[in-house]
Every structure is written in C-alpha cells, then in structure tokens.
C-alpha cells in the first residue's frame, strides 16, 4: 500500500494580510500610548464580552450534555 502524501502548507504568504496585521497593531499601540484610560476601558468591555460569549457557550454545552 502506498503512503499518502499530506500537502504542505505554503510558507510564504501574501503581503496584504501581514500589512493589515502590522497596521492594526500600530493603531492599538497608538491608542494605548495616547489614551491609556480609554484603552483600558475598551479592553475591559471587549474582555467582558468575550467572557460572556465563553460562559454562554459553556452553559449551552452543559445543557446539551444533560
């Protein structure tokens, strides 16, 4: 029986996704440096929303399991 070759993931990548990530990182850095209290408040809101989503999914899985 012949071995099945698994395709390798490309290592290069396109420039646009990398550029977008760098720009988003710079924007976040500028917001944190120039407006630290507002950045902390935004992080707290986003973190709270993330925790809410995780808790909702966990409740769903628990009720689904019985």
PQR file of N, CA, C, O and H, with PARSE charges and radii, in Angstrom:
ATOM      1  N   UNK A   1       0.839  -1.169   0.000 -0.4000 1.5000
ATOM      2  CA  UNK A   1       0.000   0.000   0.000 -0.0000 2.0000
ATOM      3  C   UNK A   1       0.894   1.245   0.000  0.5500 1.7000
ATOM      4  O   UNK A   1       1.844   1.337   0.776 -0.5500 1.4000
ATOM      5  N   UNK A   2       0.583   2.174  -0.859 -0.4000 1.5000
ATOM      6  CA  UNK A   2       1.399   3.383  -0.978 -0.0000 2.0000
ATOM      7  C   UNK A   2       1.059   4.373   0.126  0.5500 1.7000
ATOM      8  O   UNK A   2      -0.085   4.474   0.568 -0.5500 1.4000
ATOM      9  H   UNK A   2      -0.190   2.099  -1.490  0.4000 1.0000
ATOM     10  N   UNK A   3       2.077   5.095   0.553 -0.4000 1.5000
ATOM     11  CA  UNK A   3       1.853   6.137   1.558 -0.0000 2.0000
ATOM     12  C   UNK A   3       1.125   7.307   0.926  0.5500 1.7000
ATOM     13  O   UNK A   3       1.372   7.659  -0.228 -0.5500 1.4000
ATOM     14  H   UNK A   3       3.006   5.013   0.193  0.4000 1.0000
ATOM     15  N   UNK A   4       0.236   7.900   1.682 -0.4000 1.5000
ATOM     16  CA  UNK A   4      -0.478   9.075   1.210 -0.0000 2.0000
ATOM     17  C   UNK A   4       0.321  10.311   1.602  0.5500 1.7000
ATOM     18  O   UNK A   4       0.686  10.484   2.765 -0.5500 1.4000
ATOM     19  H   UNK A   4       0.035   7.615   2.619  0.4000 1.0000
ATOM     20  N   UNK A   5       0.582  11.147   0.645 -0.4000 1.5000
ATOM     21  CA  UNK A   5       1.324  12.383   0.904 -0.0000 2.0000
ATOM     22  C   UNK A   5       0.365  13.442   1.439  0.5500 1.7000
ATOM     23  O   UNK A   5      -0.680  13.693   0.840 -0.5500 1.4000
ATOM     24  H   UNK A   5       0.285  11.007  -0.299  0.4000 1.0000
ATOM     25  N   UNK A   6       0.714  14.059   2.555 -0.4000 1.5000
ATOM     26  CA  UNK A   6      -0.094  15.167   3.058 -0.0000 2.0000
ATOM     27  C   UNK A   6       0.446  16.456   2.458  0.5500 1.7000
ATOM     28  O   UNK A   6       1.657  16.679   2.442 -0.5500 1.4000
ATOM     29  H   UNK A   6       1.563  13.855   3.042  0.4000 1.0000
ATOM     30  N   UNK A   7      -0.444  17.298   1.968 -0.4000 1.5000
ATOM     31  CA  UNK A   7       0.037  18.544   1.359 -0.0000 2.0000
ATOM     32  C   UNK A   7       0.641  19.467   2.411  0.5500 1.7000
ATOM     33  O   UNK A   7       0.123  19.580   3.522 -0.5500 1.4000
ATOM     34  H   UNK A   7      -1.427  17.117   1.981  0.4000 1.0000
ATOM     35  N   UNK A   8       1.719  20.114   2.058 -0.4000 1.5000
ATOM     36  CA  UNK A   8       2.394  21.044   2.960 -0.0000 2.0000
ATOM     37  C   UNK A   8       1.745  22.418   2.855  0.5500 1.7000
ATOM     38  O   UNK A   8       1.320  22.839   1.780 -0.5500 1.4000
ATOM     39  H   UNK A   8       2.139  20.023   1.156  0.4000 1.0000
ATOM     40  N   UNK A   9       1.678  23.100   3.976 -0.4000 1.5000
ATOM     41  CA  UNK A   9       1.141  24.456   3.981 -0.0000 2.0000
ATOM     42  C   UNK A   9       2.171  25.390   3.353  0.5500 1.7000
ATOM     43  O   UNK A   9       3.372  25.234   3.575 -0.5500 1.4000
ATOM     44  H   UNK A   9       2.024  22.758   4.850  0.4000 1.0000
ATOM     45  N   UNK A  10       1.705  26.356   2.574 -0.4000 1.5000
ATOM     46  CA  UNK A  10       2.662  27.301   1.987 -0.0000 2.0000
ATOM     47  C   UNK A  10       3.319  28.144   3.081  0.5500 1.7000
ATOM     48  O   UNK A  10       2.662  28.558   4.037 -0.5500 1.4000
ATOM     49  H   UNK A  10       0.730  26.483   2.394  0.4000 1.0000
ATOM     50  N   UNK A  11       4.604  28.390   2.933 -0.4000 1.5000
ATOM     51  CA  UNK A  11       5.340  29.115   3.970 -0.0000 2.0000
ATOM     52  C   UNK A  11       5.424  30.608   3.708  0.5500 1.7000
ATOM     53  O   UNK A  11       5.642  31.387   4.636 -0.5500 1.4000
ATOM     54  H   UNK A  11       5.137  28.055   2.156  0.4000 1.0000
ATOM     55  N   UNK A  12       5.255  31.013   2.469 -0.4000 1.5000
ATOM     56  CA  UNK A  12       5.409  32.426   2.125 -0.0000 2.0000
ATOM     57  C   UNK A  12       4.273  33.262   2.679  0.5500 1.7000
ATOM     58  O   UNK A  12       4.357  33.772   3.796 -0.5500 1.4000
ATOM     59  H   UNK A  12       5.078  30.380   1.716  0.4000 1.0000
ATOM     60  N   UNK A  13       3.252  33.397   1.930 -0.4000 1.5000
ATOM     61  CA  UNK A  13       2.117  34.196   2.333 -0.0000 2.0000
ATOM     62  C   UNK A  13       2.073  35.488   1.554  0.5500 1.7000
ATOM     63  O   UNK A  13       3.052  35.913   0.941 -0.5500 1.4000
ATOM     64  H   UNK A  13       3.184  32.982   1.023  0.4000 1.0000
ATOM     65  N   UNK A  14       0.928  36.084   1.598 -0.4000 1.5000
ATOM     66  CA  UNK A  14       0.739  37.329   0.874 -0.0000 2.0000
ATOM     67  C   UNK A  14       1.118  38.508   1.753  0.5500 1.7000
ATOM     68  O   UNK A  14       1.163  38.401   2.978 -0.5500 1.4000
ATOM     69  H   UNK A  14       0.132  35.738   2.095  0.4000 1.0000
ATOM     70  N   UNK A  15       1.381  39.607   1.122 -0.4000 1.5000
ATOM     71  CA  UNK A  15       1.835  40.804   1.834 -0.0000 2.0000
ATOM     72  C   UNK A  15       0.665  41.511   2.511  0.5500 1.7000
ATOM     73  O   UNK A  15       0.826  42.054   3.604 -0.5500 1.4000
ATOM     74  H   UNK A  15       1.344  39.694   0.126  0.4000 1.0000
ATOM     75  N   UNK A  16      -0.504  41.514   1.882 -0.4000 1.5000
ATOM     76  CA  UNK A  16      -1.638  42.277   2.404 -0.0000 2.0000
ATOM     77  C   UNK A  16      -2.068  41.839   3.807  0.5500 1.7000
ATOM     78  O   UNK A  16      -2.242  42.707   4.662 -0.5500 1.4000
ATOM     79  H   UNK A  16      -0.635  41.073   0.994  0.4000 1.0000
ATOM     80  N   UNK A  17      -2.249  40.547   4.095 -0.4000 1.5000
ATOM     81  CA  UNK A  17      -2.619  40.181   5.467 -0.0000 2.0000
ATOM     82  C   UNK A  17      -1.573  40.593   6.502  0.5500 1.7000
ATOM     83  O   UNK A  17      -1.918  41.010   7.608 -0.5500 1.4000
ATOM     84  H   UNK A  17      -2.108  39.842   3.401  0.4000 1.0000
ATOM     85  N   UNK A  18      -0.304  40.474   6.143 -0.4000 1.5000
ATOM     86  CA  UNK A  18       0.755  40.883   7.069 -0.0000 2.0000
ATOM     87  C   UNK A  18       0.719  42.388   7.293  0.5500 1.7000
ATOM     88  O   UNK A  18       0.893  42.857   8.418 -0.5500 1.4000
ATOM     89  H   UNK A  18      -0.024  40.135   5.245  0.4000 1.0000
ATOM     90  N   UNK A  19       0.494  43.142   6.228 -0.4000 1.5000
ATOM     91  CA  UNK A  19       0.415  44.593   6.329 -0.0000 2.0000
ATOM     92  C   UNK A  19      -0.769  45.014   7.189  0.5500 1.7000
ATOM     93  O   UNK A  19      -0.653  45.933   7.999 -0.5500 1.4000
ATOM     94  H   UNK A  19       0.353  42.762   5.314  0.4000 1.0000
ATOM     95  N   UNK A  20      -1.899  44.351   7.020 -0.4000 1.5000
ATOM     96  CA  UNK A  20      -3.084  44.668   7.825 -0.0000 2.0000
ATOM     97  C   UNK A  20      -2.809  44.387   9.300  0.5500 1.7000
ATOM     98  O   UNK A  20      -3.181  45.188  10.157 -0.5500 1.4000
ATOM     99  H   UNK A  20      -1.994  43.604   6.362  0.4000 1.0000
ATOM    100  N   UNK A  21      -2.167  43.267   9.605 -0.4000 1.5000
ATOM    101  CA  UNK A  21      -1.836  42.943  11.000 -0.0000 2.0000
ATOM    102  C   UNK A  21      -0.902  43.979  11.608  0.5500 1.7000
ATOM    103  O   UNK A  21      -1.085  44.383  12.756 -0.5500 1.4000
ATOM    104  H   UNK A  21      -1.865  42.617   8.909  0.4000 1.0000
ATOM    105  N   UNK A  22       0.088  44.406  10.852 -0.4000 1.5000
ATOM    106  CA  UNK A  22       1.022  45.420  11.346 -0.0000 2.0000
ATOM    107  C   UNK A  22       0.292  46.737  11.586  0.5500 1.7000
ATOM    108  O   UNK A  22       0.516  47.390  12.605 -0.5500 1.4000
ATOM    109  H   UNK A  22       0.236  44.078   9.919  0.4000 1.0000
ATOM    110  N   UNK A  23      -0.576  47.132  10.663 -0.4000 1.5000
ATOM    111  CA  UNK A  23      -1.316  48.386  10.824 -0.0000 2.0000
ATOM    112  C   UNK A  23      -2.256  48.331  12.020  0.5500 1.7000
ATOM    113  O   UNK A  23      -2.347  49.298  12.776 -0.5500 1.4000
ATOM    114  H   UNK A  23      -0.759  46.602   9.835  0.4000 1.0000
ATOM    115  N   UNK A  24      -2.952  47.220  12.203 -0.4000 1.5000
ATOM    116  CA  UNK A  24      -3.843  47.083  13.359 -0.0000 2.0000
ATOM    117  C   UNK A  24      -3.026  47.132  14.650  0.5500 1.7000
ATOM    118  O   UNK A  24      -3.441  47.763  15.622 -0.5500 1.4000
ATOM    119  H   UNK A  24      -2.878  46.435  11.588  0.4000 1.0000
ATOM    120  N   UNK A  25      -1.882  46.476  14.666 -0.4000 1.5000
ATOM    121  CA  UNK A  25      -1.015  46.523  15.838 -0.0000 2.0000
ATOM    122  C   UNK A  25      -0.541  47.929  16.150  0.5500 1.7000
ATOM    123  O   UNK A  25      -0.507  48.333  17.312 -0.5500 1.4000
ATOM    124  H   UNK A  25      -1.545  45.963  13.876  0.4000 1.0000
ATOM    125  N   UNK A  26      -0.175  48.682  15.113 -0.4000 1.5000
ATOM    126  CA  UNK A  26       0.251  50.069  15.323 -0.0000 2.0000
ATOM    127  C   UNK A  26      -0.890  50.933  15.840  0.5500 1.7000
ATOM    128  O   UNK A  26      -0.684  51.774  16.714 -0.5500 1.4000
ATOM    129  H   UNK A  26      -0.203  48.354  14.169  0.4000 1.0000
ATOM    130  N   UNK A  27      -2.086  50.732  15.309 -0.4000 1.5000
ATOM    131  CA  UNK A  27      -3.244  51.509  15.776 -0.0000 2.0000
ATOM    132  C   UNK A  27      -3.509  51.218  17.245  0.5500 1.7000
ATOM    133  O   UNK A  27      -3.744  52.140  18.026 -0.5500 1.4000
ATOM    134  H   UNK A  27      -2.253  50.048  14.598  0.4000 1.0000
ATOM    135  N   UNK A  28      -3.475  49.951  17.626 -0.4000 1.5000
ATOM    136  CA  UNK A  28      -3.694  49.590  19.030 -0.0000 2.0000
ATOM    137  C   UNK A  28      -2.608  50.201  19.912  0.5500 1.7000
ATOM    138  O   UNK A  28      -2.902  50.714  20.992 -0.5500 1.4000
ATOM    139  H   UNK A  28      -3.284  49.202  16.991  0.4000 1.0000
ATOM    140  N   UNK A  29      -1.371  50.149  19.465 -0.4000 1.5000
ATOM    141  CA  UNK A  29      -0.272  50.735  20.232 -0.0000 2.0000
ATOM    142  C   UNK A  29      -0.449  52.241  20.404  0.5500 1.7000
ATOM    143  O   UNK A  29      -0.233  52.768  21.495 -0.5500 1.4000
ATOM    144  H   UNK A  29      -1.133  49.732  18.588  0.4000 1.0000
ATOM    145  N   UNK A  30      -0.835  52.929  19.348 -0.4000 1.5000
ATOM    146  CA  UNK A  30      -1.042  54.379  19.425 -0.0000 2.0000
ATOM    147  C   UNK A  30      -2.183  54.702  20.380  0.5500 1.7000
ATOM    148  O   UNK A  30      -2.081  55.639  21.171 -0.5500 1.4000
ATOM    149  H   UNK A  30      -1.010  52.500  18.461  0.4000 1.0000
ATOM    150  N   UNK A  31      -3.270  53.935  20.314 -0.4000 1.5000
ATOM    151  CA  UNK A  31      -4.404  54.184  21.217 -0.0000 2.0000
ATOM    152  C   UNK A  31      -3.979  53.973  22.662  0.5500 1.7000
ATOM    153  O   UNK A  31      -4.341  54.762  23.535 -0.5500 1.4000
ATOM    154  H   UNK A  31      -3.353  53.174  19.670  0.4000 1.0000
ATOM    155  N   UNK A  32      -3.216  52.917  22.925 -0.4000 1.5000
ATOM    156  CA  UNK A  32      -2.780  52.635  24.297 -0.0000 2.0000
ATOM    157  C   UNK A  32      -1.846  53.722  24.807  0.5500 1.7000
ATOM    158  O   UNK A  32      -1.931  54.107  25.973 -0.5500 1.4000
ATOM    159  H   UNK A  32      -2.922  52.276  22.216  0.4000 1.0000
ATOM    160  N   UNK A  33      -0.959  54.224  23.958 -0.4000 1.5000
ATOM    161  CA  UNK A  33       0.008  55.233  24.390 -0.0000 2.0000
ATOM    162  C   UNK A  33      -0.651  56.598  24.562  0.5500 1.7000
ATOM    163  O   UNK A  33      -0.380  57.301  25.535 -0.5500 1.4000
ATOM    164  H   UNK A  33      -0.889  53.912  23.010  0.4000 1.0000
ATOM    165  N   UNK A  34      -1.512  56.972  23.623 -0.4000 1.5000
ATOM    166  CA  UNK A  34      -2.093  58.318  23.670 -0.0000 2.0000
ATOM    167  C   UNK A  34      -3.291  58.424  24.605  0.5500 1.7000
ATOM    168  O   UNK A  34      -3.518  59.478  25.199 -0.5500 1.4000
ATOM    169  H   UNK A  34      -1.732  56.400  22.833  0.4000 1.0000
ATOM    170  N   UNK A  35      -4.058  57.349  24.744 -0.4000 1.5000
ATOM    171  CA  UNK A  35      -5.272  57.375  25.571 -0.0000 2.0000
ATOM    172  C   UNK A  35      -5.330  56.111  26.435  0.5500 1.7000
ATOM    173  O   UNK A  35      -6.141  55.223  26.172 -0.5500 1.4000
ATOM    174  H   UNK A  35      -3.874  56.492  24.262  0.4000 1.0000
ATOM    175  N   UNK A  36      -4.486  56.023  27.451 -0.4000 1.5000
ATOM    176  CA  UNK A  36      -4.421  54.768  28.215 -0.0000 2.0000
ATOM    177  C   UNK A  36      -5.695  54.433  28.985  0.5500 1.7000
ATOM    178  O   UNK A  36      -6.070  53.263  29.065 -0.5500 1.4000
ATOM    179  H   UNK A  36      -3.827  56.744  27.664  0.4000 1.0000
ATOM    180  N   UNK A  37      -6.366  55.431  29.550 -0.4000 1.5000
ATOM    181  CA  UNK A  37      -7.571  55.120  30.328 -0.0000 2.0000
ATOM    182  C   UNK A  37      -8.705  54.659  29.421  0.5500 1.7000
ATOM    183  O   UNK A  37      -9.450  53.744  29.773 -0.5500 1.4000
ATOM    184  H   UNK A  37      -6.061  56.381  29.485  0.4000 1.0000
ATOM    185  N   UNK A  38      -8.842  55.294  28.244 -0.4000 1.5000
ATOM    186  CA  UNK A  38      -9.870  54.861  27.301 -0.0000 2.0000
ATOM    187  C   UNK A  38      -9.550  53.477  26.747  0.5500 1.7000
ATOM    188  O   UNK A  38     -10.450  52.662  26.539 -0.5500 1.4000
ATOM    189  H   UNK A  38      -8.237  56.037  27.958  0.4000 1.0000
ATOM    190  N   UNK A  39      -8.264  53.213  26.509 -0.4000 1.5000
ATOM    191  CA  UNK A  39      -7.857  51.892  26.021 -0.0000 2.0000
ATOM    192  C   UNK A  39      -8.161  50.820  27.066  0.5500 1.7000
ATOM    193  O   UNK A  39      -8.599  49.721  26.726 -0.5500 1.4000
ATOM    194  H   UNK A  39      -7.533  53.875  26.679  0.4000 1.0000
ATOM    195  N   UNK A  40      -7.927  51.143  28.330 -0.4000 1.5000
ATOM    196  CA  UNK A  40      -8.232  50.188  29.393 -0.0000 2.0000
ATOM    197  C   UNK A  40      -9.731  49.927  29.472  0.5500 1.7000
ATOM    198  O   UNK A  40     -10.158  48.789  29.669 -0.5500 1.4000
ATOM    199  H   UNK A  40      -7.571  52.036  28.606  0.4000 1.0000
ATOM    200  N   UNK A  41     -10.529  50.979  29.318 -0.4000 1.5000
ATOM    201  CA  UNK A  41     -11.982  50.806  29.345 -0.0000 2.0000
ATOM    202  C   UNK A  41     -12.450  49.955  28.163  0.5500 1.7000
ATOM    203  O   UNK A  41     -13.307  49.085  28.324 -0.5500 1.4000
ATOM    204  H   UNK A  41     -10.183  51.903  29.158  0.4000 1.0000
ATOM    205  N   UNK A  42     -11.886  50.205  26.972 -0.4000 1.5000
ATOM    206  CA  UNK A  42     -12.256  49.406  25.802 -0.0000 2.0000
ATOM    207  C   UNK A  42     -11.862  47.946  25.999  0.5500 1.7000
ATOM    208  O   UNK A  42     -12.621  47.041  25.655 -0.5500 1.4000
ATOM    209  H   UNK A  42     -11.190  50.911  26.841  0.4000 1.0000
ATOM    210  N   UNK A  43     -10.666  47.719  26.557 -0.4000 1.5000
ATOM    211  CA  UNK A  43     -10.209  46.354  26.793 -0.0000 2.0000
ATOM    212  C   UNK A  43     -11.123  45.648  27.787  0.5500 1.7000
ATOM    213  O   UNK A  43     -11.414  44.460  27.646 -0.5500 1.4000
ATOM    214  H   UNK A  43     -10.049  48.455  26.836  0.4000 1.0000
ATOM    215  N   UNK A  44     -11.572  46.396  28.798 -0.4000 1.5000
ATOM    216  CA  UNK A  44     -12.464  45.821  29.800 -0.0000 2.0000
ATOM    217  C   UNK A  44     -13.801  45.429  29.174  0.5500 1.7000
ATOM    218  O   UNK A  44     -14.346  44.370  29.487 -0.5500 1.4000
ATOM    219  H   UNK A  44     -11.336  47.361  28.913  0.4000 1.0000
ATOM    220  N   UNK A  45     -14.330  46.278  28.291 -0.4000 1.5000
ATOM    221  CA  UNK A  45     -15.595  45.978  27.615 -0.0000 2.0000
ATOM    222  C   UNK A  45     -15.439  44.763  26.703  0.5500 1.7000
ATOM    223  O   UNK A  45     -16.271  43.856  26.718 -0.5500 1.4000
ATOM    224  H   UNK A  45     -13.887  47.138  28.037  0.4000 1.0000
ATOM    225  N   UNK A  46     -14.369  44.752  25.908 -0.4000 1.5000
ATOM    226  CA  UNK A  46     -14.141  43.627  24.991 -0.0000 2.0000
ATOM    227  C   UNK A  46     -13.904  42.341  25.781  0.5500 1.7000
ATOM    228  O   UNK A  46     -14.410  41.282  25.411 -0.5500 1.4000
ATOM    229  H   UNK A  46     -13.694  45.489  25.896  0.4000 1.0000
ATOM    230  N   UNK A  47     -13.144  42.432  26.856 -0.4000 1.5000
ATOM    231  CA  UNK A  47     -12.906  41.257  27.696 -0.0000 2.0000
ATOM    232  C   UNK A  47     -14.186  40.744  28.327  0.5500 1.7000
ATOM    233  O   UNK A  47     -14.400  39.535  28.406 -0.5500 1.4000
ATOM    234  H   UNK A  47     -12.733  43.292  27.156  0.4000 1.0000
ATOM    235  N   UNK A  48     -15.042  41.659  28.778 -0.4000 1.5000
ATOM    236  CA  UNK A  48     -16.326  41.259  29.346 -0.0000 2.0000
ATOM    237  C   UNK A  48     -17.211  40.577  28.320  0.5500 1.7000
ATOM    238  O   UNK A  48     -17.888  39.596  28.631 -0.5500 1.4000
ATOM    239  H   UNK A  48     -14.868  42.642  28.714  0.4000 1.0000
ATOM    240  N   UNK A  49     -17.208  41.093  27.095 -0.4000 1.5000
ATOM    241  CA  UNK A  49     -17.989  40.467  26.031 -0.0000 2.0000
ATOM    242  C   UNK A  49     -17.447  39.074  25.721  0.5500 1.7000
ATOM    243  O   UNK A  49     -18.218  38.136  25.520 -0.5500 1.4000
ATOM    244  H   UNK A  49     -16.659  41.889  26.843  0.4000 1.0000
ATOM    245  N   UNK A  50     -16.124  38.939  25.684 -0.4000 1.5000
ATOM    246  CA  UNK A  50     -15.504  37.637  25.420 -0.0000 2.0000
ATOM    247  C   UNK A  50     -15.868  36.638  26.513  0.5500 1.7000
ATOM    248  O   UNK A  50     -16.201  35.490  26.221 -0.5500 1.4000
ATOM    249  H   UNK A  50     -15.498  39.701  25.848  0.4000 1.0000
ATOM    250  N   UNK A  51     -15.807  37.069  27.763 -0.4000 1.5000
ATOM    251  CA  UNK A  51     -16.167  36.197  28.880 -0.0000 2.0000
ATOM    252  C   UNK A  51     -17.636  35.811  28.784  0.5500 1.7000
ATOM    253  O   UNK A  51     -17.991  34.665  29.062 -0.5500 1.4000
ATOM    254  H   UNK A  51     -15.538  38.002  28.000  0.4000 1.0000
ATOM    255  N   UNK A  52     -18.496  36.749  28.396 -0.4000 1.5000
ATOM    256  CA  UNK A  52     -19.912  36.444  28.231 -0.0000 2.0000
ATOM    257  C   UNK A  52     -20.157  35.394  27.163  0.5500 1.7000
ATOM    258  O   UNK A  52     -20.991  34.505  27.340 -0.5500 1.4000
ATOM    259  H   UNK A  52     -18.207  37.680  28.171  0.4000 1.0000
ATOM    260  N   UNK A  53     -19.436  35.493  26.060 -0.4000 1.5000
ATOM    261  CA  UNK A  53     -19.577  34.502  24.988 -0.0000 2.0000
ATOM    262  C   UNK A  53     -19.117  33.129  25.472  0.5500 1.7000
ATOM    263  O   UNK A  53     -19.789  32.127  25.230 -0.5500 1.4000
ATOM    264  H   UNK A  53     -18.759  36.214  25.916  0.4000 1.0000
ATOM    265  N   UNK A  54     -17.981  33.081  26.149 -0.4000 1.5000
ATOM    266  CA  UNK A  54     -17.464  31.803  26.654 -0.0000 2.0000
ATOM    267  C   UNK A  54     -18.429  31.194  27.666  0.5500 1.7000
ATOM    268  O   UNK A  54     -18.688  29.991  27.620 -0.5500 1.4000
ATOM    269  H   UNK A  54     -17.435  33.896  26.346  0.4000 1.0000
ATOM    270  N   UNK A  55     -18.966  32.004  28.578 -0.4000 1.5000
ATOM    271  CA  UNK A  55     -19.919  31.492  29.563 -0.0000 2.0000
ATOM    272  C   UNK A  55     -21.190  30.999  28.889  0.5500 1.7000
ATOM    273  O   UNK A  55     -21.745  29.977  29.291 -0.5500 1.4000
ATOM    274  H   UNK A  55     -18.756  32.981  28.615  0.4000 1.0000
ATOM    275  N   UNK A  56     -21.660  31.713  27.866 -0.4000 1.5000
ATOM    276  CA  UNK A  56     -22.842  31.274  27.131 -0.0000 2.0000
ATOM    277  C   UNK A  56     -22.620  29.951  26.429  0.5500 1.7000
ATOM    278  O   UNK A  56     -23.484  29.075  26.460 -0.5500 1.4000
ATOM    279  H   UNK A  56     -21.209  32.544  27.539  0.4000 1.0000
ATOM    280  N   UNK A  57     -21.463  29.801  25.794 -0.4000 1.5000
ATOM    281  CA  UNK A  57     -21.147  28.530  25.134 -0.0000 2.0000
ATOM    282  C   UNK A  57     -21.032  27.397  26.150  0.5500 1.7000
ATOM    283  O   UNK A  57     -21.497  26.285  25.897 -0.5500 1.4000
ATOM    284  H   UNK A  57     -20.761  30.513  25.769  0.4000 1.0000
ATOM    285  N   UNK A  58     -20.419  27.674  27.289 -0.4000 1.5000
ATOM    286  CA  UNK A  58     -20.268  26.656  28.316 -0.0000 2.0000
ATOM    287  C   UNK A  58     -21.631  26.225  28.851  0.5500 1.7000
ATOM    288  O   UNK A  58     -21.866  25.034  29.055 -0.5500 1.4000
ATOM    289  H   UNK A  58     -20.042  28.577  27.494  0.4000 1.0000
ATOM    290  N   UNK A  59     -22.534  27.183  29.080 -0.4000 1.5000
ATOM    291  CA  UNK A  59     -23.884  26.862  29.531 -0.0000 2.0000
ATOM    292  C   UNK A  59     -24.612  26.028  28.487  0.5500 1.7000
ATOM    293  O   UNK A  59     -25.304  25.070  28.833 -0.5500 1.4000
ATOM    294  H   UNK A  59     -22.344  28.151  28.914  0.4000 1.0000
ATOM    295  N   UNK A  60     -24.465  26.382  27.218 -0.4000 1.5000
ATOM    296  CA  UNK A  60     -25.087  25.628  26.134 -0.0000 2.0000
ATOM    297  C   UNK A  60     -24.590  24.186  26.118  0.5500 1.7000
ATOM    298  O   UNK A  60     -25.389  23.257  25.995 -0.5500 1.4000
ATOM    299  H   UNK A  60     -23.904  27.160  26.937  0.4000 1.0000
ATOM    300  N   UNK A  61     -23.284  23.991  26.242 -0.4000 1.5000
ATOM    301  CA  UNK A  61     -22.712  22.639  26.215 -0.0000 2.0000
ATOM    302  C   UNK A  61     -23.180  21.841  27.426  0.5500 1.7000
ATOM    303  O   UNK A  61     -23.480  20.653  27.305 -0.5500 1.4000
ATOM    304  H   UNK A  61     -22.635  24.745  26.342  0.4000 1.0000
ATOM    305  N   UNK A  62     -23.246  22.481  28.593 -0.4000 1.5000
ATOM    306  CA  UNK A  62     -23.699  21.779  29.790 -0.0000 2.0000
ATOM    307  C   UNK A  62     -25.149  21.337  29.649  0.5500 1.7000
ATOM    308  O   UNK A  62     -25.488  20.211  30.013 -0.5500 1.4000
ATOM    309  H   UNK A  62     -23.002  23.446  28.691  0.4000 1.0000
ATOM    310  N   UNK A  63     -26.005  22.202  29.129 -0.4000 1.5000
ATOM    311  CA  UNK A  63     -27.413  21.843  28.961 -0.0000 2.0000
ATOM    312  C   UNK A  63     -27.591  20.815  27.851  0.5500 1.7000
ATOM    313  O   UNK A  63     -28.486  19.973  27.918 -0.5500 1.4000
ATOM    314  H   UNK A  63     -25.730  23.117  28.833  0.4000 1.0000
ATOM    315  N   UNK A  64     -26.754  20.882  26.845 -0.4000 1.5000
ATOM    316  CA  UNK A  64     -26.813  19.917  25.756 -0.0000 2.0000
ATOM    317  C   UNK A  64     -26.412  18.530  26.258  0.5500 1.7000
ATOM    318  O   UNK A  64     -26.987  17.522  25.847 -0.5500 1.4000
ATOM    319  H   UNK A  64     -26.027  21.567  26.790  0.4000 1.0000
ATOM    320  N   UNK A  65     -25.425  18.488  27.148 -0.4000 1.5000
ATOM    321  CA  UNK A  65     -24.946  17.213  27.675 -0.0000 2.0000
ATOM    322  C   UNK A  65     -25.928  16.597  28.669  0.5500 1.7000
ATOM    323  O   UNK A  65     -25.886  15.393  28.920 -0.5500 1.4000
ATOM    324  H   UNK A  65     -24.958  19.307  27.482  0.4000 1.0000
ATOM    325  N   UNK A  66     -26.790  17.400  29.219 -0.4000 1.5000
ATOM    326  CA  UNK A  66     -27.786  16.830  30.122 -0.0000 2.0000
ATOM    327  C   UNK A  66     -27.673  17.429  31.435  0.5500 1.7000
ATOM    328  O   UNK A  66     -28.430  17.079  32.340 -0.5500 1.4000
ATOM    329  H   UNK A  66     -26.824  18.378  29.014  0.4000 1.0000
TER
END
